[in-house]
Amino acid sequence: MEFKSSNPFLKENKFKNTSRTNDEAIAVHQETMTVSGTINKSFTMLFMLLSTALVSWWLVGNGYNPMIFTIGGGIVGLILVLIASFKPTTSPYTAPAYALFEGLFIGGLSAVFEAMYPGLVIQAVSATFITFLVCFGLYKYNIVKVTETFKSVVIGATMAIFAFYLISWIASMFMTFQPIHQGNSLMSIGISVFVIIVAALNLFLDFDMIEKGSKTGAPKYMEWFASMGLMITLVWLYVEFLRLFAKLSSRD
């Protein structure tokens, strides 16, 4: 069995279904997906996300309920992810919208954590940025190669994590207990570290799929699609860093 990217946005079949032949790609190069175009759109989405994150952060600081932005932004963001996943051609519209609403989610969530543990947000931002740079450098210089075995391990671990989170969430609705990944025990901290490692490994799969998409001559809108997928991984990584640092801070 051939495993692909665990990021639902960067499934290879989506690029295959929209890619052109080599001759067609050369003839309409300006209309096809490129790595540089994807990078530019990723920076655009990051700027949009940070803008709305700052807005929700400021509003929470001025007395607004952070849950409005955290829950509202998260739900709308998820809906946009599902729409783009089933219909990639909508990515030029859903991807920017996702960045805006996910920014509201990130801003509200960050404000909550910062209120509990001052200085936590800058630590999580720095850790996410450094992790991204390290992973990008390792991929760019072929220090880490994305083989089929690598993909299998990362996808298996990612599926296990989300299954574990889902089962714990459902169980908590019917039972009064604290899942082992919550709290500040050494076991909980160890789980957070593991999840962060898996999230970081997903970046390699994202880089690989973006490169392959550009080589196969995927349509230009796939740049937005790929950028959205990369942004999903970065948001996941940032949230997990927030959780880890909060656990460590609560033990002081």
N, C-alpha and C positions, 0 to 999 in steps of 0.2 A: 504493500500500500504506500502511495506517495503522499507525504504530508506537506502542507503549504503553510503560509503564514497564519499564525493564530489570530492576528488582527483581522476581524471580519471585513475590514475595508480593503485589505491588501491581498485578498485571495487571488492567486495567479490566474484562475479561469476568467476573472473579470477583465484582466488585461488581454487574455487570449481572445475573448469574445469581441473585443473592440479594436484589436490591433489590425494593421494593414500589412500587406506583403512588403518586402524590402524595396521593390521598385516603386510601389505607391508611396512609401514613406519618403523616398528620395524626392519624388515629384512634388510632394506637398509638405516638405520639411517644416515650413513655417506653421503648419496646422497640426503638427504632431506633438506628443508629450516629450519634454526634455527634462534632464536633471536640473538644469539651471532654472527653468520655468517653475518646476516644483518647489525648488528652494525659495524662489521669490514669493510664491504664493504661501509657503509655510511661514515666512516672515510676516507677510500681510496678515495671516490668521493670528499669529502670535501677538502682533500689535493690537488687533481688534480685541483679542481675549484679555490682554492686559488693560486695555482702556475700560472695558465694562467691569473688570475685576476691581479697578480703582474706584469706579463709580459706586458699586455695591459696598465696597469697603468703607467709603466715605459716608454712605447712607446709614450703614450699621453703626458707625461711630457717632452719628447724629441721632440715634435713638430708634431707628427702624428695626423691625424684627428680622434677624438674619435668616430665619427659616424661609421667609418669603423668597429670598434670592437663591438660597441653597436648594430648596426643594423645587421651586418653580423653574429655575435655570436647569437643574438636573433632569427634570422630566421632559422639558422641551428639547433639551440637548439629545436625550435618548430617542425621542420621536424623530428628530432630524437625522440621527444616525441610521435608524431603521429605514427611513425613506431613501436616503442616499445609497444604503446597502442594497436595496432591492432595485433601485433605479439610478445607476451612476450618472446618467445624463443630467440629473438635477443638481449635481455637485457644485457647479458654479454659483448656485443659489443657496443650497443647503449647507455647504461648507462655511461660507462667511457667517451665515445665521448661527450655525453651531458654535463658532468661535465667540460670537457675541453673548449667547445664552450661557455657554460654558464658563465664560468670564464672570457672569453673575454668580454662578454656582461656586467658582473658585474664590471669588471675593468674599462672599458670605461665609463660606467654610473657613477661609483663612482668618477672617475677623474673629470668629468664635475661638479658634485655637490660639490666636495672638492674645486675646483677652485672658485666657487661662494661663498661658505661658509666654510672657513677653520675649520677643526675640526669636520665637520659633519659626515664624514665616521666612525670615531672611535665611535661616539655616536650611530650610526645606528648598527654597528657591536656589540657593547656592549648590546644594547637593544635587538637585535635578540638572542644573546647568553643567556642572562638572561631569556628572555621569554621562550626559549626552555627548559632550566633547570627547571624553575618553572612548566611548563606544564608536563614535564617528571616526576617530583617529585609528582605532584598531581595525575598523572595517576598510577604511580608505587605503591603508598601507598593507592590506591583506594579512594582517597578523592573526585575525580571526576570520576563518572561511566558513561561509554558510553552506554546509553540506546537507544532504538529505537526512543524515543521522542527527546533525545539529537541529534541524527543523523538527524532527520527530520528538526529540527530548524536550525542546522548548514548548511545543504545542501540547504535548502530554502534560507537562507541568502546569501550563496555563489553564488547561481544561480542568485539571484537578483542583486548582485554586478556586476557580469560579464555582465549581460544583460544591466545594467545601463551604464557601461563603453563602451560597444559595441554601444549602441544607441547614446551615447554622441559623440563617435568618428565618427560615420556615419553622424550625424547631423552637426558636425563641418566641414565636407567636403563640405556641400552644403549651410551652413548658417554662417554668421559672428557673432558669439557669444562666450562667455566664459562659458563653463560648470561649474556648481556650485561646482564641486569637485576640480576645479583648482583655482589658486589665493590663497590669504592668509586670506580670510574672516573667521569669526568664524564658519560659516556654512561649509566651505571647511575643516577647521581643524576638526570639529566634524565628518564629513564624513570619514576623514582619520583615526581618532581614532576608529570609528566603523569598518572600513575595517580591521584594525590591530587586533581588538578583534576577528573578524570572522576568520582571517587567523590563529591566535593562537589557536582557537577552532578546526580548521582543524587538528592540530597536534595530538589532542586526538584521532580523527578518524584514523589517520595514525598509531599511536601506537597500537590501537586496532586491526586494520587489519593485522599489522605485526605479532602480537601475535597469531591471529587466523590462519594466514597462516602457522606458524611454528607448531601449534597444529594439523593441518589437514594433515601434511606431504607433503606439496607442494614441487615440484622439486627444486633442488639446485639453478637453474637459477633465481628462483623467489626472491632470496635474492637481486640480482641486480635490479630486477624489483621494489621491495618494497623500496630499497634504493633510487632509482631514483624518486619514488613518494614522499618520504620524502624530498628529496633535492628540488623538485619543490615547496613544501610548504615553505621551509626555504628561498628560493630565493624570493618568493612572499612577505613573511614577511619582509625581509630585504629591498626590494625596497619600500614597503609602509612606513617603518620607515624613509628611506631617504626622501621621499616626505613630511612626517609629520614634520620632523625636519627642512627641508628647508622652509616650510611655517612658522614655528615658528620663525626661524632666520630672515626671511624677514620682520617680524613685528617689529623687534628691531630698 
